[in-house]
Structures are given as C-alpha cells and as structure tokens.
Amino acid sequence: MHRTQIYLDEHLVQEIKKVAKMQNITMSAFIRNVIKKELQKYKKKDFVSFIENLEPLESFRDVDAQEYVDEIRNRSRILQK
C-alpha cells in the first residue's frame, strides 16, 4: 500500500468521520472505498467505449453475421434433428 497525504476542508473531514463511524470502518478505509467506487465508473465507461468501437476482423468485414451463424447452426450435428 502506498501512503499519501491530502488536504481536506474541515467540514468534509467531519462528514467523512461521521459516515465512516456509521459503517464501523476507519476514515482511511472509507476514503479508499469511495475512490475505488469512483474509479470503477471510469472502467465501465472505458469498456462501453471499447465495445462501441469494436470493428470486425478484416476477414469478416464483408460477412453477414446472421447468415454466418445460421450456416454454422445448420452444420451442427448437435442441433440437427
């Protein structure tokens, strides 16, 4: 774990202490939890952005996805009756 120092307004410190006490955790643990939760929001945004910007492989660029899946299903021995 890395130790760091931050400066907080007194009213913010009091609010953090109050909430941390209600959760029965230290002020440091509360701050770490809040930071982790906030960072998760950015990871989710990055993932959504990644998915939205996905492009097909060059070899599949001109392939119709539905036709491709249907063809595979038709060749499947498991799905044939």
Backbone torsions as a table, in degrees:
resi	resn	phi	psi	omega
1	MET	NA	143.4	-179.0
2	HIS	-101.7	131.6	179.4
3	ARG	-91.3	135.9	178.1
4	THR	-140.4	165.8	-179.4
5	GLN	-124.5	133.3	176.5
6	ILE	-130.2	156.8	178.0
7	TYR	-109.1	128.0	-178.4
8	LEU	-125.5	146.5	174.0
9	ASP	-64.4	148.5	-176.2
10	GLU	-58.3	-41.0	-179.4
11	HIS	-65.1	-32.9	177.5
12	LEU	-68.4	-40.4	177.8
13	VAL	-60.6	-43.7	-179.8
14	GLN	-63.8	-40.9	178.0
15	GLU	-64.6	-42.7	179.7
16	ILE	-63.3	-46.1	179.1
17	LYS	-58.8	-43.1	-178.4
18	LYS	-62.2	-48.5	-178.3
19	VAL	-68.6	-41.2	179.0
20	ALA	-61.4	-39.9	178.8
21	LYS	-65.2	-40.3	178.0
22	MET	-62.4	-33.4	-179.6
23	GLN	-88.9	-1.8	179.1
24	ASN	59.2	43.7	176.2
25	ILE	-132.6	166.3	178.2
26	THR	-74.8	162.8	176.7
27	MET	-60.9	-40.7	179.2
28	SER	-62.7	-43.2	179.4
29	ALA	-63.8	-40.6	178.3
30	PHE	-61.1	-46.9	-179.8
31	ILE	-62.2	-43.6	177.5
32	ARG	-59.8	-43.7	-179.8
33	ASN	-61.9	-43.0	-179.8
34	VAL	-64.8	-42.5	179.6
35	ILE	-64.5	-44.5	178.4
36	LYS	-59.1	-43.9	-180.0
37	LYS	-62.8	-41.6	179.6
38	GLU	-66.5	-40.3	179.1
39	LEU	-65.5	-31.7	177.7
40	GLN	-60.9	-33.9	179.1
41	LYS	-60.1	-40.4	-179.3
42	TYR	-71.0	-36.1	177.5
43	LYS	-63.2	-42.2	179.2
44	LYS	-63.5	-41.5	179.2
45	LYS	-64.1	-40.2	178.5
46	ASP	-63.3	-40.5	-179.5
47	PHE	-65.8	-44.8	178.7
48	VAL	-60.9	-44.3	178.4
49	SER	-61.4	-42.1	178.7
50	PHE	-59.9	-47.9	-179.7
51	ILE	-63.9	-43.8	-178.5
52	GLU	-63.9	-28.5	-177.3
53	ASN	-98.1	7.5	178.5
54	LEU	-63.7	140.3	174.9
55	GLU	-126.6	150.3	-179.6
56	PRO	-67.1	156.7	173.6
57	LEU	-60.1	152.2	-178.4
58	GLU	-54.7	-37.8	-177.9
59	SER	-70.6	-15.8	-179.9
60	PHE	-110.3	5.3	-173.9
61	ARG	-56.8	-39.0	-176.7
62	ASP	-101.1	14.6	-176.8
63	VAL	-96.7	132.3	175.0
64	ASP	-77.7	120.8	-173.8
65	ALA	-59.8	-45.7	-177.3
66	GLN	-63.9	-43.9	178.5
67	GLU	-62.6	-40.2	-180.0
68	TYR	-62.7	-46.0	179.6
69	VAL	-65.8	-42.9	178.6
70	ASP	-60.0	-41.2	179.6
71	GLU	-63.1	-42.7	178.6
72	ILE	-64.6	-43.1	179.6
73	ARG	-63.5	-38.1	179.5
74	ASN	-66.3	-29.7	180.0
75	ARG	-86.0	-10.3	-175.8
76	SER	-73.3	128.9	177.0
77	ARG	-72.4	-28.0	-178.3
78	ILE	-69.9	-41.4	-174.7
79	LEU	-83.8	-11.8	-180.0
80	GLN	-78.1	144.4	-177.9
81	LYS	-100.0	NA	NA
